Amino acid sequence: MNLALFDLDGTLIESDSDHAFGQFMVALGWVDAERFHHRNEEFFKQYQAGCLDIEAYVRFATSPWRDRTPAEQHEASRRFMAEVIQPQIRGPAIELVRAHQRAGDLVAIVTATNEFITRPIADAFGVPELIAVRLERDAAGAVTGGIEGVPSFREGKITRVNQWLASQGRTWDQFERTTFYSDSTNDLPLLERASEPVATNPGPALETIARDRGWRILRLFA
């Protein structure tokens, strides 16, 4: 069995789902549009620059919805999937995932976006195994704005993959080939850990690194 890992945002879908969900909160009228949009853009620029404070970001990103009722949260998630994400799920990305599944590979999506946003997206791709930022919950099950455990961000993606494999009684060394698809330099730690790193729809910085190192470059979107 081989291991196939996929980043999500910018890799399997064209947008950043976390950033897009923030914009969706503005569209729903759940936040002050100007103030939230400005702060959301600031965090997105930090992410692109590789200097995101992910704990601060999760507190900010969950603030519009975490005090809403479960029914309201569910409906917002449903609409976001239907209106924003579903149009971005393209045939080439689906087929890439399916090809690894047909080959019998162990497949997982590994993303720095939280589980509330990404679980429905992983389901749409037919991938049960999702490694995402886990949201801390209080005794009543409500999201607090904190992060549970190690966030799956930068080096934390390696830690979380190791934990996930260990929970199944597996290790990296048991796989003949480990492939990781990503668009971002934020994922360099996991790209370097994989035996077959694939720069997928890469930004300019990652494309330069990939060419210098002889990594495969894949473009799923025109």
QUILINTA-V933140 format. One line per field, one symbol per residue. burial: b if it has 9 or more other ideal C-beta (glycine too) atoms within 8 Angstrom, else e. A space follows every 10 residues. Layout:
# QUILINTA-V933140
burial: ???
This chain:
# QUILINTA-V933140
burial: ebbbbbbbbb bbbebbbbbb bbbbbbeeeb beeeebbebb eebbebbeee ebebbebbbb bbbbbbeeee ebbeebbbbb beebbbebbb eebbebbbeb beeebbbbbb bbbbbbbbbb bbebbbbebb bbbbbbbeee eebbbbbeee bbbbebbbbb bbbbbbeeee ebeebeebbb bbbbbbbbbb bebbebbbbb bbbeebbebb beeebebbeb ee
